[in-house]
Amino acid sequence: MIEEIKKGLLNFQHFTYKKYEKLYQDLQGRQSPHTLFIACSDSRVSPEILTDSDPGEVFKIRNIANTVPSFESSQYDLTTVSAIEYAVEVLKVKEIIICGHSNCGGCAAALSGTDQLSHLPYTRDYLKPLEEVRQKIDKLITEEDLEKKATLMEQMNVVEQLKHLKEYPSIMEKVQKGDLELEGWHYDIGTGQVHVYDEAGEVFIDTNAFDSD
Ligand SMILES: [Zn+2]
């Protein structure tokens, strides 16, 4: 075991667990998370810290570039779709958040073109569906503003994954009944800001604007 993990585990057992002891004992036989959080595997994105949540509140799926397979390609990513199915049908979460983030390596790789990933064959094949998003961005931004392109890629990727979620009849049915909300986020690691996708306006809105609510 590496030192960082050993130290962290001991710290958890001696201090953090104690802090949550009652909650953990209460949770040992059941879980009732209110939210399914689909985030990138990136080590800098921490759903619990970002949403100030306790254990038991947020069910999570992590993968490169926070993707959901389209309905027609669901069989190619059973890991993701089975976790969504469980969260929606069994845990009956009230909300699904797809959270993209700044400086996303997966999105950057897709933006450079998956044909450059011959040394990472699994990643290349996995990111292929993002080619479509990249093509849209190439049409929208013709100048070579790489930062602007990267952010747009991360945000449009979130919108694309939301679209995929809506292709699943069981999800759409719950959304239409008002039992489930879908949200798209873009989290800026350097500033801590989160922009939330506004479907009607087709824009990402700074959540700092929610302060006055
Ligand atoms: Zn990422």
Boltz pocket constraint, residues with backbone or C-beta under 6 A from the ligand:
constraints:
  - pocket:
      binder: B
      contacts: [[A, 40], [A, 41], [A, 42], [A, 63], [A, 64], [A, 65], [A, 66], [A, 101], [A, 103], [A, 104], [A, 105], [A, 106], [A, 107]]
      max_distance: 6.0
